[in-house]
Amino acid sequence: MSDDDRQVIADLEKRILLSDPEFAARMADQPAGVRFPTVSVLCAILFILVPPVMLLFGWPGLIIVVDLFIAALVAVLLHRRQR
């Protein structure tokens, strides 16, 4: 990055600070952090497990796996809501 580019960026930042201080304050705040995508991981695990469980154990095994998935999903959502 050249000095001209840095100067342009600094100029843009100054304009933003002057024109919209609330936006600049929001952008200066540190992000809250990215949470681990637990629900997506649970869905991926279910997607991966359904074919072999269905092949090996049939419908009863599939019903058990789906019930466990729903229980884990409810536990994750309740834990997130509790915070």
Secondary structure, DSSP 8 states (H G I E B T S, - for coil): --HHHHHHHHHHHHHHHHH-HHHHHHHHS--------HHHHHHHHHHHHHHHHHHHHHHHHHHHHHHHHHHHHHHHHHHHHH-
